[in-house]
Amino acid sequence: MYYVAHRLFAAHDRALAAHLAHELALRVGEGHVFLPFCDTDEEDLVAEVKGRRLFELDRDRLRTLRALIAIVHGPSLDDGVCMEIGYAAALRIPILLMTTDFQDYSTTPAGPRTCFPEPLLDTLATRTVRVPRLGVPPGDPGQTRYTAFADRNRAQVQRAITTCVDAVLQLPAPKRTVIPARTRSAVYAEPSPYTSAQGLRGLLAQHGITALYPTRFDDEDPLTAARADWATARNAGRIVVDASGPETPPGAALLIGAACATGQPVAAYLPRSTHTHAAGREPNHRNLMIQYGVDRTLRSPDEVTAWIRT
């Protein structure tokens, strides 16, 4: 099964993913492609707890993949997509990332650049297909500059999809899942870039809890540090992430996915949230893949320390 992960919440994102899924299905067969929202019949699905049911349907597909293809654009990375990437990475499923973003990212003006604002994504991808420039101008004298610009964007998207589908078919087979040997007493804490400099680190220090923290955003070599952060988190007895922000930060979402895939205890600290509402679905305080992927959502410092010490 090939799983196409994408942002769900706007028509143009769903249309782009459907275009990719269609082109892939022409090569591998429609029965071998899974497209969330479409193939879970999300708009019309009726279930007692619809959000949880959608999570379960997506998770069940993630457990049986040949490869995961994720569409990731721009500096704001969808937390549900990142969770799915982390899930696949923990199960050693090949991951192909497709992007048309024309920006590189770094933590300092002259620092080393990465393709994505979260260096973990660069390191977890088996392959990244990047088509950052517009297509060739159509040269039609009857077009306005706006319709010509739209055509150049469509050409860019088509080139990205064609390149992506060709690349997917060359990905290696999934490897055997290896569950890391974990240190039961070790706690890995992933702060949020949206909170204060102290944030989760300060909270744990205040309560006398020693934890392991990421280094990739301060290291001169963020990719090497990202690999080390991933290994450190995966070997820890449990993970706590600060999920604060407009979306769950991408690094936190990746780690939640990995922990969910392998049964590693993981909790999200979220002292404040905005609920989302959709027809037939229970109110959700985070993306479904995040809300139901964690063991606990912790609302206060006391809940954080109590969970860690359990």
Salt bridges, closest charged atoms under 4 A:
ASP13 OD1 - HIS12 NE2 3.66
GLU23 OE2 - HIS19 NE2 3.71
GLU56 OE1 - ARG53 NH1 3.50
ASP60 OD1 - ARG59 NH2 3.83
ASP60 OD1 - ARG63 NH1 3.79
ASP78 OD1 - ARG7 NH1 3.48
ASP104 OD2 - ARG113 NH1 3.76
ASP104 OD1 - ARG130 NH1 2.78
GLU118 OE2 - ARG216 NE 2.67
ASP151 OD1 - ARG154 NH2 2.48
ASP166 OD1 - ARG27 NH1 2.94
GLU190 OE2 - ARG216 NH2 2.57
ASP229 OD2 - ARG216 NH1 3.03
GLU247 OE2 - ARG7 NH1 3.06
